[in-house]
Amino acid sequence: MYTPFGFQILQPPGNVVLLYEAFHSYRIIPLTSQPHASDAIRMFEGDSRGHWEGDTLVVDVTNQNEKTWFDMAGNFHSDALHVTERYGMVDFNTIKYEATLEDPKVFTQPWKIAFELGRNAEPNYEQMEYACVEGEKDLQHYPESEGAKKK
């Protein structure tokens, strides 16, 4: 959830779907008692299973691979990462997001991140495609030899 740009939340029967503007990313969160995928299967977004505790959506995320970072600084995790997310409505326009992260291969104890997610109230808002194309928009993170402007 700690990603740039907007996202949409869809709630088709039996699922919650998150469509992120950034990186063509999406998550399908089944709201069933179905078990997680086999431990041999590892994915960039992990394997999510959700359930409701009152008005709070609780999502258990397992089966992540070790190929993603937490941020642009390169803070990493292992394939043992386990995340428990909580999405709770504060009011009509605000969701309180909280995640507990556990990774015994990298961290000595679980830790939490929390922030609020605000609804985009623009009447004609349209989620756009954000294509991260090499050398196109993110030149600030490239060396000069790869196309960045000289400083």
QUIURLIN-V371783 format. One record per helix or strand. SS is the DSSP state (alpha for helix, beta for strand). FROM is the first residue (numbers start at 1). TO is the last residue. If there is no record, write none. Layout:
SS_FROM_TO ; SS_FROM_TO
//
This chain:
beta_7_10 ; beta_15_20 ; beta_22_22 ; beta_26_30 ; beta_43_43 ; beta_47_53 ; beta_56_62 ; beta_64_64 ; beta_69_69 ; beta_76_76 ; beta_82_91 ; beta_94_102 ; beta_111_118 ; beta_130_130 ; alpha_139_141 ; alpha_144_146
//
